[in-house]
Amino acid sequence: GIQFWYAHQTMNDPAKIIKYPPTIRSSQEKAVFGVTLSCLSFFGEYFAMDFTSPQICEQVLFEHCYGYPLSGRFIRIDKCYDIPRILHCHINPANLRCFKGDYAKAVIDAVVAQRTFAYDLDHTDNAQVVDAFTFGTWGGIRLGPATYGQMTNFNFDCVAVGILKQGDGDFNRN
């Protein structure tokens, strides 16, 4: 369990949102295999975990991760061909309440205005999304081109789009 703290991130003024790079990012030069990211909390992040690169990633597990990304993106995956897992992850602007107070409505509105998805998956085989919660982002989960998987026990609250399933062919595996 690690907590990532961005003490200088704004709570009130959307014009002062600091666009930090992703806190955790996959290699851009080498393939990534067998990564477990567990019990992580992000306080004031802009984009928590980015697993997009020209290289593939396989056997990636995100579990019990919490935060509220001010970009609207919490986990992004591209080119993961062996069953990525997103288990028990929770995205909510109330995450900072006990430490620093609540985000102002204007900041939450700025997050929603970006029209991004908390969980964003492209070219991903058999993604497993279990017990995912999202509050106050534009979208809950986007399953992009060549992406399929199973979802169970999810709650996308106060989002404009809960699930967006896109595709790049006539054959739909969902």
C-alpha positions in Angstrom: 0.0 0.0 0.0 1.6 3.2 -1.2 0.0 6.7 -1.2 0.9 9.2 -3.9 0.3 12.8 -2.7 0.3 15.9 -4.9 0.3 18.6 -2.2 0.3 21.5 -4.7 -2.7 20.3 -6.7 -5.6 22.8 -6.7 -8.8 22.0 -4.9 -10.8 25.1 -6.0 -9.6 26.7 -9.2 -9.9 24.6 -12.5 -7.5 27.0 -14.2 -4.8 26.0 -11.7 -5.1 22.2 -12.3 -1.5 20.9 -12.6 -1.3 18.4 -15.5 1.2 16.0 -13.9 2.4 13.2 -16.1 1.0 9.7 -15.3 2.2 8.6 -11.9 2.9 5.1 -13.1 3.7 4.4 -16.7 4.7 1.3 -18.6 8.0 1.2 -20.5 8.0 2.8 -23.9 10.9 0.7 -25.1 10.2 -2.8 -23.8 7.2 -5.1 -23.4 5.8 -5.3 -19.9 4.9 -8.7 -18.4 3.5 -9.7 -15.0 2.9 -6.4 -13.2 0.7 -6.2 -10.1 -0.3 -2.8 -8.8 -2.1 -3.2 -5.6 -3.4 -1.1 -2.7 -2.4 2.3 -4.2 -4.0 5.6 -3.3 -3.6 8.7 -5.4 -4.3 12.1 -3.9 -4.4 15.0 -6.4 -3.1 13.1 -9.4 -3.8 14.2 -12.9 -3.5 10.7 -14.6 -2.8 7.7 -12.4 -1.7 4.7 -14.4 -0.8 4.7 -18.1 -0.1 1.4 -19.8 0.0 2.6 -23.4 3.1 2.3 -25.5 4.3 0.9 -28.8 5.1 -2.3 -26.9 2.7 -4.9 -25.6 1.9 -5.6 -22.0 0.6 -8.8 -20.6 -0.6 -10.2 -17.3 -1.2 -6.8 -15.7 -3.3 -6.5 -12.5 -4.6 -3.4 -10.9 -6.4 -4.1 -7.6 -7.6 -2.0 -4.7 -6.5 1.3 -6.2 -8.1 4.6 -5.3 -8.0 8.1 -6.5 -9.7 10.9 -8.4 -7.8 11.8 -11.6 -8.2 15.4 -12.6 -7.8 14.4 -16.2 -10.7 12.0 -15.8 -8.4 9.1 -16.6 -7.4 6.6 -13.9 -6.2 3.5 -15.8 -5.4 3.4 -19.5 -4.3 0.3 -21.3 -3.4 -0.4 -24.9 -2.1 -3.6 -26.5 -2.6 -5.9 -23.6 -3.2 -9.4 -25.0 -3.2 -11.6 -22.0 -6.1 -10.8 -19.7 -5.5 -7.5 -17.8 -7.4 -7.3 -14.5 -9.0 -4.2 -12.9 -10.3 -5.3 -9.6 -11.9 -3.3 -6.7 -10.8 0.1 -8.0 -12.6 3.3 -6.7 -12.6 6.7 -8.3 -14.2 9.5 -6.3 -13.6 13.2 -5.7 -14.3 12.6 -2.0 -10.9 10.8 -1.7 -9.2 13.9 -0.3 -12.0 14.8 2.1 -10.2 13.7 5.2 -6.9 15.2 4.2 -7.6 18.5 2.5 -11.3 18.9 2.1 -13.6 18.6 -0.9 -12.9 19.5 -4.5 -14.9 22.5 -5.6 -17.8 21.9 -8.0 -15.9 23.9 -10.6 -13.0 21.5 -10.5 -15.2 18.4 -10.8 -17.0 20.2 -13.7 -13.6 20.7 -15.4 -12.8 17.0 -15.0 -16.2 16.0 -16.6 -15.7 18.6 -19.4 -12.6 16.7 -20.6 -14.9 13.9 -21.9 -12.5 11.2 -20.9 -13.1 7.8 -19.3 -11.9 6.6 -15.9 -10.9 3.2 -17.4 -9.8 3.4 -21.0 -8.9 0.2 -22.9 -7.7 -0.3 -26.5 -6.6 -3.4 -28.3 -7.0 -5.5 -25.2 -8.0 -9.2 -25.0 -10.4 -10.5 -22.4 -10.1 -7.6 -19.9 -11.6 -8.5 -16.5 -13.2 -5.5 -14.7 -14.7 -6.5 -11.4 -16.1 -4.2 -8.6 -15.2 -0.9 -10.3 -16.6 2.4 -9.0 -16.4 5.8 -10.7 -18.0 9.0 -9.6 -17.8 12.4 -11.2 -16.0 11.8 -14.5 -17.3 12.0 -18.1 -17.3 8.3 -18.6 -16.9 5.1 -16.6 -15.2 2.7 -19.0 -14.4 2.8 -22.7 -13.7 -0.4 -24.5 -12.0 0.7 -27.8 -10.9 -1.0 -31.0 -10.2 -4.7 -30.8 -11.1 -4.8 -27.1 -13.4 -7.2 -25.3 -13.8 -8.6 -21.8 -16.1 -9.2 -18.9 -17.5 -6.7 -16.4 -19.3 -7.5 -13.2 -20.3 -5.5 -10.1 -19.6 -2.0 -11.3 -21.1 1.4 -10.4 -20.6 4.4 -12.6 -22.3 7.2 -10.7 -22.7 10.8 -11.9 -21.1 10.0 -15.3 -22.5 11.0 -18.7 -21.6 7.7 -20.3 -21.2 4.5 -18.2 -19.9 2.0 -20.8 -18.8 2.8 -24.3 -18.1 -0.3 -26.4 -16.4 0.6 -29.7 -15.1 -1.7 -32.3 -13.1 -2.0 -35.5 -14.8 -4.9 -37.2 -18.0 -6.6 -37.9 -17.5 -9.4 -35.4 -18.4 -8.5 -31.8 -17.1 -10.8 -29.1 -19.1 -9.3 -26.3 
